[in-house]
Every structure is written in structure tokens, then in C-alpha cells.
């Protein structure tokens, strides 16, 4: 029987996603990237179009396909993506979401790039993996002059060409480090790298496997492999660049055994590799593979927290949109007190994550002070741990705000719920990050001092914050006196305290009082609710002022 459709929510399209996000707009101005606002408005309008959102859905519903052979039986190991994915990649790279901060360094360049990255990741997160890896590859590529001369201009290009061929002026760079027997323990790698005399300086032959290769359709990859000891070299785990196409135009042996069937991240391919006679070029000193990669690791961890923050923004925006356009029990959902509290709590989490991401972005700029460089070494790991851990629960709570629609693949939050966990796993899962923080606390006093100095900037702004700050400092010193196993057992709690202190410090210094004071009271001190479910907030607060910023 025909009927009219009433009390359904209109599509959330046609918005300028940058203009609609007050915390992002304010942070861009605050951290010296105001010169980029016109371009960010353009990006915000683009990702808000129905066409872009349709492409985002298609790219995830038409996942990549592996073709090992061409029609003549020639081994090609190519990954086929839907055209929607290529349109998304082309738009993101044209906007400089990958390497604009390296291509055009200036005060706030990393902030503008971070904002661009978040705007694209807010709507389609899967493609951001190769975007992030290409961004993070630049400092590593620059460690080898010959590689830098050939490859850095390509990765700085804003062009996009998905075809694997010689003579390209642009390039996407992926990574493949982990192996099935070791996972995050790269020192357990078994892939060997044998020098190839007469084939060029630093050329080696790789033999082995890689358990996880993200974006295997990329033009080149950073990989780790073990060089055997010899009379002239200590050997050991080393870093290499592996091009898919060799200088003579032939394909480098690069066998994609299979593509992973993942929980989420469907638009982005991930695979397992078999390496046999694969040509690779050494980057850095033999046996120094992990130190060579450190800057890359920091940058991909940073992008992971940006991706989680972008996901929180999408989840909050979609939940609020639904609540503002849906009526139940005689009132708009957003005006139902229990729903208002949930939405405000989601907005608080989002604003804290975005504020942290933009502050850290400024510390990655070329003109970053010594304080900021030291600060980012510890703060990146701390923030990556906490923000990425908070992402999945945040996505679920926002999804529930949409009721049954949230659980449907016709709406974007089902995709987001499946996507958020990868950010916590990518580039160091929770335990790995927590142990890295312990090592930094023990071995990098400059980083600890810079982090504590950042927290101290908000001292005196709120008594609950001051108490948390004092307790956290005491906990840092207490951990220093523990044996290794005892310290490790307490690591996650300590990192959580550090992260909350950083978020609270930033909000107290930059956000309206309605936001910062509610965050502090809800997340810190006696009776703090950060371990409980969203929506359990102190009463008597101006929640509408919090929601107005979203």
C-alpha cells in the first residue's frame, strides 16, 4: 500500500565540511595555517558533494581484485581498483593531502596538510593508507641521495597515475615490513638481502616473504630485510626501496600471494608477498634498518591518530545530523536530555582528538622549535595510543544514535565502525605503543621535559586538571623506579593518563569554557567517567554550547 515517507532524515550532503567544523577552522588559524583556508574550504565542499560520497561508498562495496596473470599467461601481480577509488585518490593528491608540507614547506604547512588529510579521511578512510605512507616515505627516501633525486620529485607530485610503468612523473610509495613469524618484532625478520655486484650502487636481491603489505598496487615500497654478515659489513636488518618497475621497464619480481580479507579498510588493498630475486636498493647503513625508519614510523603513527580523529568527526556529525532532523516522543531527538548528553560526550571526544592532532601537526613543520621536535617524539606515541583506542567505541555509540539506520550499510557509520579499529593496529598496536612510551620515558629526558612543559602551560586553569597533572608526574617518577615487568604491567594506564592530560591541557588553553571545563570534569579526577559509556556527564552544564560547535 503506498504511503508517504515522513520523519526520515535528509541526506547529509552539499555541506562545506571544513566550514561546518568549528574546532578544525579555529585550529588551522591558531597554528599558522590561515593562509590555507580558501583551499580547505574547496576541499570541504568537494568531500561534501553527493558524488564524492557516492564514490566513497562504491570504493568500499567494490573492493580491489588481484590479477596474478594477464590474458597471455604473463605474471603481472596487479591490483584492480574500482574507478571510484581512483577518483578519490586523484582528488586527495591534487589537494596535497599526501606530501604538500614537504613540497611547499612554510609555517603551518603540516597543519594545512593534516586538515586536508582529515577532511578526505572523514568521508573515505581506506585510500588514506597509501596517502599516509607516501607522506611518511619522504624523510626515508632523502637518506639516499641517488634515490632522493629519482623518487622524491615523484612523490611530491600532485599528479596521480595508477598504471605500473616506467617513465612516470608521480608515484605512490607503500610499505611492507612485518613477516608471519614476527609481526611487530621486525628484528625477527627472515627475508634476506644479498648484494648484487655490477647492478648498481646499493642494489641487493631480496628473498623471503612479507605477511602484510598495504597498498600492493603502489609504485615502490619500503621494506626491511637482513643482510648477511661479511668481512666488509656487519650485516643485519636493513631498509630498502623496492620498485615495482625496473629501470629497463621490466617488472621487478614481486609476487602477491593473496589479498587480505579484512574487517574494514575495504577500499584499500592489503596483501601477502613472496620475494624471489626481487631487486632492492639499500637506504641508510647496513644493519640500521629500524633507526632509518624511525621518522617514518612517527609520521604514520601521527596519521593514524588523524584518521581516528577524522572518523570521530564523521561519527559525531552524522549522529548530530540525525538527531536534529528526527523526532521521537514528541520532540526532536537532539532535545531529548539523554540523547543530548550522548551527543555532547561524542562531540567532546572529537574536539579533544582534533585539538591534539592539530597541535602535533605544528610540531612536524620544518620550522618546528627544538621544544616541539622533542615534544612530538613522546606526544605522538601517547596520542596515537589513546585517540586510536577511543575510536571504535566512539563509532559504535554514534552508530547507535541512528538506531537501525546506523546498522545498515546504506548509511556511512557501519563502514566507519568497521574502519576505526585498523588505526589502533596500524603502525604499532596498543601494547607496542605503550612499551615505546616507557622506553621514551626512560631514555629520552628531553622528550619527557618537553611533554611536561606542554602540560604545564595549562597549570592553574582548573583545580581538577592540576590534581591530575600532579598525580601523573608522580606516576612517571614511580614507573622509573619499577623493574621492567612491573613497569610494563602499568604502562597502558600511565599512557592513558598522559594522553588525557595532554587533551585537557590543550582544551583548557584553546577551547571555550563550556567545552574545556566539561571535558576536565568528565574525564579527570575522582569519579571520572572516561572508563564508562558515553553520555554519563556531570549535570547542570551547557551542553547546547558544546553541540553548537559541531
Backbone torsions as a table, in degrees:
resi	resn	phi	psi	omega
1	UNK	NA	125.5	-179.4
2	UNK	-60.8	147.9	177.1
3	UNK	-153.7	157.3	176.5
4	UNK	-80.7	142.7	175.8
5	UNK	-91.8	118.2	-178.5
6	UNK	-128.7	159.8	176.4
7	UNK	57.0	30.3	170.6
8	UNK	-105.4	155.5	-171.8
9	UNK	-88.8	134.0	177.5
10	UNK	-69.0	157.3	177.9
11	UNK	-60.1	141.4	178.2
12	UNK	-89.0	79.1	-177.6
13	UNK	-135.4	167.2	176.8
14	UNK	77.3	17.1	179.8
15	UNK	-101.3	156.1	166.4
16	UNK	-88.4	101.3	-173.4
17	UNK	-66.4	-22.9	174.7
18	UNK	-74.0	-50.9	-178.8
19	UNK	-61.1	-31.2	-176.6
20	UNK	-77.2	-5.7	-173.4
21	UNK	-115.5	91.1	-172.4
22	UNK	-58.6	-43.9	-177.5
23	UNK	-63.2	-36.2	179.1
24	UNK	-69.9	-45.1	179.0
25	UNK	-59.8	-46.4	-178.6
26	UNK	-65.9	-40.3	-179.5
27	UNK	-66.5	-38.2	177.0
28	UNK	-60.3	-43.1	177.4
29	UNK	-67.8	-43.2	-174.8
30	UNK	-62.2	-37.8	-174.3
31	UNK	-104.0	37.8	165.3
32	UNK	70.2	24.5	178.6
33	UNK	-114.7	21.9	179.6
34	UNK	-59.1	-26.7	177.3
35	UNK	-61.4	-17.7	-176.3
36	UNK	-96.2	2.6	-171.2
37	UNK	-63.6	-37.4	179.8
38	UNK	-60.2	-44.7	179.4
39	UNK	-67.8	-37.4	179.2
40	UNK	-67.1	-35.8	173.1
41	UNK	-62.7	-39.5	178.4
42	UNK	-62.6	-45.2	178.2
43	UNK	-63.4	-42.7	179.8
44	UNK	-59.2	-40.3	178.0
45	UNK	-69.9	-36.9	-178.2
46	UNK	-65.0	-48.6	-177.8
47	UNK	-71.1	-15.1	176.9
48	UNK	-87.5	-3.0	-177.8
49	UNK	-74.0	152.9	174.2
50	UNK	-60.0	-34.3	-177.9
51	UNK	-66.1	-44.1	179.1
52	UNK	-66.0	-41.2	-179.9
53	UNK	-66.7	-33.9	175.5
54	UNK	-66.1	-42.7	176.7
55	UNK	-60.3	-39.6	179.0
56	UNK	-60.8	-42.1	178.6
57	UNK	-68.1	-43.7	-179.0
58	UNK	-62.9	-42.7	-177.9
59	UNK	-60.1	-28.4	179.0
60	UNK	-91.0	-23.4	178.7
61	UNK	-89.7	-17.3	176.5
62	UNK	-117.4	75.3	-171.8
63	UNK	-67.1	163.1	-179.2
64	UNK	-60.2	151.7	179.0
65	UNK	-123.5	141.9	179.3
66	UNK	-94.7	130.2	173.2
67	UNK	-119.0	107.5	-179.3
68	UNK	-77.3	-33.0	-175.7
69	UNK	-128.9	151.1	171.2
70	UNK	-85.0	-177.0	-174.2
71	UNK	-68.9	-12.8	178.9
72	UNK	-96.8	0.3	-179.6
73	UNK	90.0	8.9	177.8
74	UNK	-81.8	132.5	-180.0
75	UNK	-69.7	121.5	-177.5
76	UNK	-122.1	-30.2	179.6
77	UNK	48.7	61.2	-179.6
78	UNK	-110.6	148.9	177.6
79	UNK	-109.4	125.9	179.7
80	UNK	-99.5	126.7	178.3
81	UNK	-110.4	153.7	172.7
82	UNK	-65.6	150.1	-179.1
83	UNK	-60.6	-27.1	177.3
84	UNK	-59.9	-39.6	178.2
85	UNK	-62.7	-44.1	-179.7
86	UNK	-64.4	-36.6	177.5
87	UNK	-64.4	-40.0	179.1
88	UNK	-65.6	-47.6	178.8
89	UNK	-59.1	-45.6	-178.9
90	UNK	-60.1	-41.5	-179.5
91	UNK	-67.3	-42.2	-179.0
92	UNK	-65.6	-46.1	179.9
93	UNK	-66.5	-37.6	177.6
94	UNK	-61.9	-31.1	178.9
95	UNK	-84.0	-5.0	179.3
96	UNK	81.3	20.7	-179.1
97	UNK	-64.9	-13.1	179.4
98	UNK	-95.3	-66.6	-167.1
99	UNK	-126.8	19.2	-176.8
100	UNK	-59.1	-34.6	-178.2
101	UNK	-67.8	-28.5	175.1
102	UNK	-81.7	-37.6	-177.1
103	UNK	-69.7	-36.6	-176.6
104	UNK	-134.5	70.3	-177.2
105	UNK	-68.9	136.3	175.9
106	UNK	-167.6	165.2	177.6
107	UNK	-55.1	126.3	179.8
108	UNK	87.2	0.8	-178.0
109	UNK	-62.5	-40.9	179.1
110	UNK	-69.1	-28.5	177.5
111	UNK	-69.9	-45.3	178.3
112	UNK	-62.6	-41.3	178.3
113	UNK	-64.5	-41.2	178.7
114	UNK	-62.7	-41.3	178.9
115	UNK	-64.3	-41.7	176.8
116	UNK	-61.0	-46.9	179.4
117	UNK	-57.2	-45.1	-177.6
118	UNK	-67.5	-36.5	-179.7
119	UNK	-64.4	-43.2	177.1
120	UNK	-69.4	-41.7	-178.7
121	UNK	-66.3	-24.7	179.6
122	UNK	-62.3	-31.5	-175.4
123	UNK	-105.6	-41.2	178.0
124	UNK	-135.5	101.8	-173.7
125	UNK	-82.7	-27.2	-171.2
126	UNK	-61.4	-41.3	-176.9
127	UNK	-68.5	-15.4	-176.7
128	UNK	-70.4	-15.2	178.0
129	UNK	-63.8	-56.2	176.5
130	UNK	-65.3	-30.2	175.9
131	UNK	-61.7	-45.8	-180.0
132	UNK	-65.4	-44.8	-178.6
133	UNK	-64.2	-38.8	177.3
134	UNK	-63.0	-43.5	175.8
135	UNK	-57.0	-50.2	-174.0
136	UNK	-72.5	-17.6	-177.8
137	UNK	-72.9	-22.8	-170.9
138	UNK	-57.9	-50.5	-179.7
139	UNK	-61.2	-31.5	179.1
140	UNK	-72.6	-45.9	179.3
141	UNK	-59.1	-33.3	-178.5
142	UNK	-72.3	-7.0	178.4
143	UNK	-79.5	-7.8	177.2
144	UNK	-127.8	114.1	-172.1
145	UNK	-60.1	-42.4	-178.1
146	UNK	-67.4	-42.3	177.6
147	UNK	-64.1	-43.3	-178.7
148	UNK	-60.3	-42.1	-178.4
149	UNK	-62.4	-36.2	-177.0
150	UNK	-85.8	-40.8	-167.9
151	UNK	-100.9	-32.5	-176.5
152	UNK	-61.6	-43.8	176.4
153	UNK	-57.8	-31.8	179.2
154	UNK	-69.6	-43.9	-177.1
155	UNK	-76.4	-19.2	174.9
156	UNK	-82.2	-13.1	-179.8
157	UNK	-65.0	146.4	174.9
158	UNK	-94.8	8.4	175.2
159	UNK	-82.3	163.7	178.4
160	UNK	-140.2	121.5	179.6
161	UNK	-135.6	105.7	-175.0
162	UNK	-77.3	-7.7	-176.5
163	UNK	-76.5	137.8	175.1
164	UNK	-84.7	107.8	-178.0
165	UNK	-160.8	161.5	176.4
166	UNK	-77.1	157.8	174.3
167	UNK	82.7	8.9	179.6
168	UNK	-70.8	147.8	177.3
169	UNK	-100.6	-1.1	176.2
170	UNK	-132.1	162.8	-178.7
171	UNK	-158.3	148.3	170.0
172	UNK	-110.5	135.3	-178.0
173	UNK	-116.1	128.0	176.7
174	UNK	-107.4	-173.6	179.3
175	UNK	-137.7	151.4	172.7
176	UNK	-154.7	101.4	-175.3
177	UNK	-113.5	-46.2	-168.4
178	UNK	-75.8	152.8	178.2
179	UNK	-129.1	160.8	-169.3
180	UNK	-62.8	-28.7	-176.8
181	UNK	-87.3	-12.9	-172.7
182	UNK	-125.2	-28.9	-176.5
183	UNK	57.6	-124.9	-177.6
184	UNK	-66.7	-17.8	179.3
185	UNK	-82.2	84.9	-175.6
186	UNK	-64.1	-24.8	-179.5
187	UNK	-68.9	-10.5	175.3
188	UNK	-88.3	3.0	-179.3
189	UNK	-58.1	141.7	179.9
190	UNK	-112.4	-12.4	179.4
191	UNK	-59.4	132.1	-177.1
192	UNK	-101.9	152.4	177.1
193	UNK	-128.2	113.3	-177.6
194	UNK	-107.2	128.0	178.3
195	UNK	-55.5	144.0	-179.8
196	UNK	-116.8	84.8	-177.0
197	UNK	-58.1	139.8	176.9
198	UNK	84.6	-3.8	-178.9
199	UNK	-101.4	3.7	179.5
200	UNK	121.7	156.7	-177.1
201	UNK	-64.2	127.3	176.1
202	UNK	79.9	0.5	-177.9
203	UNK	-74.4	132.4	177.3
204	UNK	-129.1	165.6	175.5
205	UNK	-112.1	123.5	-179.2
206	UNK	-96.8	139.4	173.8
207	UNK	-138.3	126.5	-180.0
208	UNK	155.3	-148.2	-178.4
209	UNK	-145.3	162.8	172.1
210	UNK	-134.5	128.7	-173.2
211	UNK	-77.9	-27.0	-177.4
212	UNK	-144.1	116.3	176.6
213	UNK	-124.0	113.6	-179.9
214	UNK	-87.9	136.4	-179.3
215	UNK	58.3	60.4	-176.8
216	UNK	-68.1	-3.5	174.9
217	UNK	-87.6	6.1	-176.9
218	UNK	-68.6	167.1	-177.8
219	UNK	-79.2	-27.3	179.7
220	UNK	-156.7	164.6	-176.1
221	UNK	-138.6	144.5	166.5
222	UNK	-90.5	128.0	-177.7
223	UNK	-136.2	156.7	172.5
224	UNK	-108.4	144.8	176.3
225	UNK	-156.1	162.0	-174.2
226	UNK	-101.7	120.8	175.3
227	UNK	-86.7	130.6	178.8
228	UNK	-67.0	148.6	176.6
229	UNK	-65.1	146.3	176.7
230	UNK	-147.8	175.6	-178.0
231	UNK	-61.5	-30.8	-176.2
232	UNK	-100.5	-2.6	-175.4
233	UNK	-149.7	140.6	177.5
234	UNK	-73.2	-14.5	-178.6
235	UNK	67.8	-158.4	178.7
236	UNK	105.8	-178.5	-176.8
237	UNK	-65.2	127.3	-174.7
238	UNK	-135.6	165.5	-177.9
239	UNK	-109.0	140.7	-176.8
240	UNK	-136.1	154.6	166.8
241	UNK	-101.0	126.8	-179.3
242	UNK	-115.4	104.7	177.3
243	UNK	-79.9	146.5	175.6
244	UNK	-75.7	-31.2	-179.6
245	UNK	-118.1	129.5	-178.4
246	UNK	-81.4	164.1	-176.3
247	UNK	-54.5	-29.5	-179.5
248	UNK	-83.9	4.5	178.4
249	UNK	91.6	-6.0	179.3
250	UNK	-81.5	161.3	179.8
251	UNK	-81.4	131.7	172.7
252	UNK	-69.2	134.3	175.8
253	UNK	-55.8	118.3	-171.5
254	UNK	-155.4	87.0	-171.4
255	UNK	-89.6	117.6	175.1
256	UNK	-90.2	106.3	-175.5
257	UNK	-67.3	-41.2	178.3
258	UNK	-169.0	162.0	170.6
259	UNK	-95.3	142.8	-179.6
260	UNK	-73.6	140.8	173.2
261	UNK	-96.1	96.8	-168.7
262	UNK	-97.6	158.6	175.1
263	UNK	-57.7	-47.0	179.9
264	UNK	-139.3	-153.8	179.1
265	UNK	54.9	38.3	-172.0
266	UNK	-68.3	-31.5	-177.3
267	UNK	-69.0	-25.4	-177.9
268	UNK	-99.4	130.4	177.2
269	UNK	-79.8	144.8	171.4
270	UNK	-137.7	140.9	-174.4
271	UNK	-145.5	177.5	173.1
272	UNK	-109.1	141.4	-175.2
273	UNK	-116.4	148.1	168.8
274	UNK	-120.9	123.2	-176.2
275	UNK	-109.6	125.4	179.1
276	UNK	-147.2	106.4	-176.7
277	UNK	71.2	26.8	-177.5
278	UNK	-81.1	126.2	-178.9
279	UNK	-79.3	138.7	-178.3
280	UNK	-147.8	152.3	-178.0
281	UNK	-115.1	127.4	-177.6
282	UNK	-66.0	135.4	173.3
283	UNK	-117.9	124.7	179.8
284	UNK	80.8	-171.8	-177.1
285	UNK	-79.7	146.5	173.6
286	UNK	-58.9	139.4	178.7
287	UNK	81.6	1.1	-178.8
288	UNK	-114.3	35.1	-173.6
289	UNK	-60.5	-44.6	-178.0
290	UNK	-68.8	-48.4	176.7
291	UNK	-58.2	-35.2	178.4
292	UNK	-60.8	-32.3	-174.3
293	UNK	-90.9	-4.1	-170.4
294	UNK	-58.2	-46.6	-178.7
295	UNK	-63.3	-39.5	176.9
296	UNK	-60.5	-43.0	-179.4
297	UNK	-61.2	-45.3	179.1
298	UNK	-59.4	-39.8	-175.7
299	UNK	-74.6	-36.7	177.0
300	UNK	-73.0	-32.6	173.2
301	UNK	-64.0	-41.5	177.9
302	UNK	-60.6	-44.1	178.8
303	UNK	-66.2	-29.1	176.1
304	UNK	-62.7	-43.1	179.3
305	UNK	-70.8	-32.3	173.9
306	UNK	-63.3	-42.2	178.5
307	UNK	-62.6	-40.1	176.8
308	UNK	-65.7	-41.5	178.4
309	UNK	-63.6	-39.6	177.4
310	UNK	-63.8	-39.2	177.1
311	UNK	-64.7	-39.5	175.9
312	UNK	-61.9	-40.3	178.9
313	UNK	-62.3	-45.6	178.3
314	UNK	-60.6	-45.5	-177.4
315	UNK	-61.9	-44.9	179.7
316	UNK	-65.0	-45.2	-177.9
317	UNK	-63.3	-42.6	-179.8
318	UNK	-67.6	-39.8	178.7
319	UNK	-65.3	-42.6	178.8
320	UNK	-66.8	-41.4	178.2
321	UNK	-57.8	-46.6	179.0
322	UNK	-60.8	-47.3	-175.1
323	UNK	-67.9	-27.3	-179.9
324	UNK	-82.3	-13.9	-177.8
325	UNK	-117.1	8.0	-175.8
326	UNK	-124.4	134.9	177.9
327	UNK	-109.1	144.0	176.3
328	UNK	-153.2	137.3	177.4
329	UNK	55.6	38.1	170.9
330	UNK	86.0	9.2	179.7
331	UNK	-152.4	159.9	172.4
332	UNK	-60.8	142.2	-178.5
333	UNK	-55.5	-39.9	-176.8
334	UNK	-62.0	-22.8	-179.1
335	UNK	-92.9	-3.5	174.5
336	UNK	-75.9	120.4	-170.4
337	UNK	-52.6	-39.4	-178.0
338	UNK	-68.9	-35.9	176.2
339	UNK	-72.3	-38.8	177.9
340	UNK	-56.0	-42.4	-179.3
341	UNK	-65.8	-41.4	178.3
342	UNK	-62.6	-47.7	-178.2
343	UNK	-63.0	-40.9	179.5
344	UNK	-64.9	-38.3	179.0
345	UNK	-66.4	-41.7	175.8
346	UNK	-61.6	-41.1	179.3
347	UNK	-65.6	-38.9	176.7
348	UNK	-59.0	-47.5	-178.9
349	UNK	-61.1	-41.2	-179.3
350	UNK	-65.6	-47.2	-177.3
351	UNK	-63.7	-37.7	178.0
352	UNK	-64.5	-40.8	179.9
353	UNK	-67.1	-43.4	-179.7
354	UNK	-66.0	-42.8	178.6
355	UNK	-59.8	-41.0	179.2
356	UNK	-67.0	-44.1	-179.7
357	UNK	-61.1	-42.6	-178.1
358	UNK	-72.2	-36.9	176.0
359	UNK	-62.7	-43.2	178.8
360	UNK	-66.1	-37.3	179.5
361	UNK	-57.1	-42.5	179.9
362	UNK	-61.9	-30.8	179.4
363	UNK	-73.9	-12.4	177.2
364	UNK	-95.4	-0.7	178.8
365	UNK	-67.9	156.7	179.8
366	UNK	-61.5	-29.8	-178.8
367	UNK	-93.2	16.3	-178.9
368	UNK	-58.8	139.5	179.0
369	UNK	-72.3	168.2	176.3
370	UNK	-60.2	-38.0	177.0
371	UNK	-59.1	-46.8	-177.0
372	UNK	-66.9	-38.0	178.6
373	UNK	-63.3	-43.9	177.6
374	UNK	-66.8	-41.7	-179.9
375	UNK	-59.3	-44.3	-174.7
376	UNK	-68.9	-24.7	-179.4
377	UNK	-61.7	-43.0	179.4
378	UNK	-88.8	-41.6	-174.2
379	UNK	-65.2	-32.9	-179.9
380	UNK	-62.6	-46.4	179.7
381	UNK	-65.8	-44.3	-179.7
382	UNK	-59.8	-48.6	-176.9
383	UNK	-70.7	-37.5	178.3
384	UNK	-60.5	-45.6	179.2
385	UNK	-56.0	-52.7	-169.6
386	UNK	-75.7	-50.2	-175.0
387	UNK	-63.5	-42.4	179.9
388	UNK	-68.7	-33.9	176.1
389	UNK	-66.7	-34.1	-177.8
390	UNK	-77.1	-18.2	-173.8
391	UNK	-59.7	-51.2	-176.2
392	UNK	-61.7	-43.9	178.6
393	UNK	-64.7	-37.5	177.3
394	UNK	-62.7	-45.3	-179.5
395	UNK	-62.7	-40.9	179.1
396	UNK	-62.2	-46.5	-176.4
397	UNK	-63.8	-38.5	177.7
398	UNK	-66.3	-40.9	177.9
399	UNK	-58.2	-42.1	-178.5
400	UNK	-65.3	-26.8	178.1
401	UNK	-62.0	-25.6	178.6
402	UNK	-88.0	-1.3	-178.4
403	UNK	63.3	-140.3	-178.7
404	UNK	-62.0	-31.4	177.4
405	UNK	-61.6	-35.3	179.5
406	UNK	-62.8	-31.1	-177.8
407	UNK	-83.6	-6.4	-178.0
408	UNK	-90.6	140.8	177.9
409	UNK	-70.1	-9.2	175.6
410	UNK	-72.1	-14.1	-179.8
411	UNK	-115.3	154.2	-167.7
412	UNK	-76.2	-14.2	-172.6
413	UNK	-79.7	-18.2	172.1
414	UNK	-65.2	-44.1	176.0
415	UNK	-60.6	-44.4	-178.0
416	UNK	-63.8	-39.3	179.3
417	UNK	-61.7	-38.3	178.3
418	UNK	-75.2	-22.6	-175.4
419	UNK	-83.4	-36.8	-169.5
420	UNK	-60.1	-36.0	-177.5
421	UNK	-61.5	-27.9	-175.6
422	UNK	-64.9	-30.0	-179.0
423	UNK	-65.9	-32.3	178.0
424	UNK	-74.6	-27.7	-178.2
425	UNK	-86.9	-39.3	-175.5
426	UNK	-61.4	133.7	176.3
427	UNK	56.9	44.9	175.6
428	UNK	109.0	104.7	177.1
429	UNK	-70.9	177.4	-171.0
430	UNK	-54.1	-46.4	-178.4
431	UNK	-66.3	-39.1	178.7
432	UNK	-61.8	-45.9	-179.1
433	UNK	-64.8	-43.9	-178.6
434	UNK	-60.5	-41.1	178.4
435	UNK	-69.6	-34.0	174.7
436	UNK	-62.7	-39.4	177.3
437	UNK	-62.7	-42.3	177.4
438	UNK	-59.1	-43.1	179.3
439	UNK	-63.4	-40.4	178.9
440	UNK	-64.3	-40.6	178.9
441	UNK	-62.2	-33.8	-177.2
442	UNK	-84.5	-31.4	-168.9
443	UNK	-114.3	-12.5	-174.9
444	UNK	-125.4	76.8	-177.3
445	UNK	-61.2	-31.1	178.6
446	UNK	-64.5	-39.9	179.4
447	UNK	-66.9	-40.3	178.6
448	UNK	-64.5	-44.5	-179.7
449	UNK	-62.9	-40.5	179.5
450	UNK	-67.0	-39.3	178.6
451	UNK	-64.8	-45.7	-180.0
452	UNK	-64.9	-35.6	178.1
453	UNK	-65.5	-36.0	177.4
454	UNK	-65.1	-43.5	178.5
455	UNK	-64.3	-35.5	-176.6
456	UNK	-67.5	-18.5	-179.4
457	UNK	-62.9	-20.6	179.1
458	UNK	-104.1	5.4	179.6
459	UNK	-60.0	137.0	-179.6
460	UNK	89.3	-6.7	-178.1
461	UNK	-81.0	-22.3	-177.2
462	UNK	-160.7	128.3	-176.6
463	UNK	-62.9	-34.5	178.3
464	UNK	-66.6	-40.0	176.2
465	UNK	-63.4	-44.1	-179.6
466	UNK	-58.8	-41.0	179.2
467	UNK	-66.1	-41.2	178.2
468	UNK	-64.3	-41.4	-179.6
469	UNK	-62.3	-44.7	179.4
470	UNK	-63.5	-42.9	-179.8
471	UNK	-65.7	-37.2	-180.0
472	UNK	-68.4	-40.7	176.1
473	UNK	-60.8	-42.8	178.3
474	UNK	-61.3	-38.6	-178.4
475	UNK	-68.1	-37.1	176.6
476	UNK	-59.5	-47.2	-178.5
477	UNK	-68.7	-33.8	178.7
478	UNK	-66.7	-41.0	179.4
479	UNK	-62.5	-35.0	-179.9
480	UNK	-61.7	-26.0	-179.9
481	UNK	-93.4	0.9	-178.5
482	UNK	-88.1	158.7	170.3
483	UNK	-75.8	169.0	-170.0
484	UNK	-59.9	-43.2	-176.5
485	UNK	-69.8	-38.9	179.1
486	UNK	-66.5	-41.8	178.9
487	UNK	-63.6	-42.2	-179.6
488	UNK	-63.2	-38.3	-179.1
489	UNK	-65.2	-24.7	-178.8
490	UNK	-101.6	3.4	-170.3
491	UNK	-62.9	-44.6	-174.4
492	UNK	-64.5	-40.3	177.6
493	UNK	-63.7	-40.4	179.4
494	UNK	-64.9	-44.2	-179.4
495	UNK	-63.8	-38.9	176.1
496	UNK	-60.7	-41.6	177.7
497	UNK	-64.3	-41.5	178.5
498	UNK	-62.3	-43.5	-178.2
499	UNK	-64.8	-44.9	179.1
500	UNK	-64.5	-36.4	176.9
501	UNK	-63.6	-41.6	179.6
502	UNK	-65.8	-46.5	179.0
503	UNK	-61.0	-44.7	-179.2
504	UNK	-64.4	-41.5	178.8
505	UNK	-59.3	-44.4	-179.2
506	UNK	-67.1	-43.4	-179.8
507	UNK	-66.1	-39.9	178.6
508	UNK	-62.0	-29.9	-178.0
509	UNK	-90.0	-21.7	-169.5
510	UNK	-126.9	-21.5	-173.1
511	UNK	-100.6	159.3	173.9
512	UNK	-58.5	153.3	-177.4
513	UNK	-58.4	-34.9	-179.9
514	UNK	-59.3	-32.8	179.4
515	UNK	-83.0	-53.9	-171.7
516	UNK	-65.4	-43.5	-177.7
517	UNK	-69.4	-36.9	176.8
518	UNK	-66.1	-41.3	178.6
519	UNK	-60.0	-48.2	-178.7
520	UNK	-61.3	-47.0	-177.8
521	UNK	-67.4	-32.4	-177.6
522	UNK	-83.4	-23.9	-171.6
523	UNK	-111.6	-20.3	-172.4
524	UNK	-121.3	164.0	171.3
525	UNK	77.1	-173.2	-179.2
526	UNK	-61.9	133.3	177.8
527	UNK	75.8	14.0	179.9
528	UNK	-58.8	145.2	-172.4
529	UNK	-104.2	11.6	-173.7
530	UNK	-67.7	-13.2	175.8
531	UNK	-95.3	-0.5	-177.0
532	UNK	-102.5	-170.7	-178.1
533	UNK	-81.7	156.8	177.8
534	UNK	-64.1	146.8	178.5
535	UNK	99.2	-5.0	178.7
536	UNK	-94.8	78.5	-173.6
537	UNK	-109.3	157.1	172.1
538	UNK	-59.7	146.2	-177.2
539	UNK	-85.3	166.9	175.0
540	UNK	75.6	23.5	-179.0
541	UNK	-107.3	160.6	-179.4
542	UNK	-86.5	81.8	-177.0
543	UNK	-71.7	-26.9	178.9
544	UNK	-64.5	-34.6	177.8
545	UNK	-66.1	-34.0	176.3
546	UNK	-67.1	-46.3	-176.8
547	UNK	-69.4	-27.8	-178.9
548	UNK	-62.4	-23.9	179.5
549	UNK	-81.3	-5.6	-179.4
550	UNK	-116.7	NA	NA
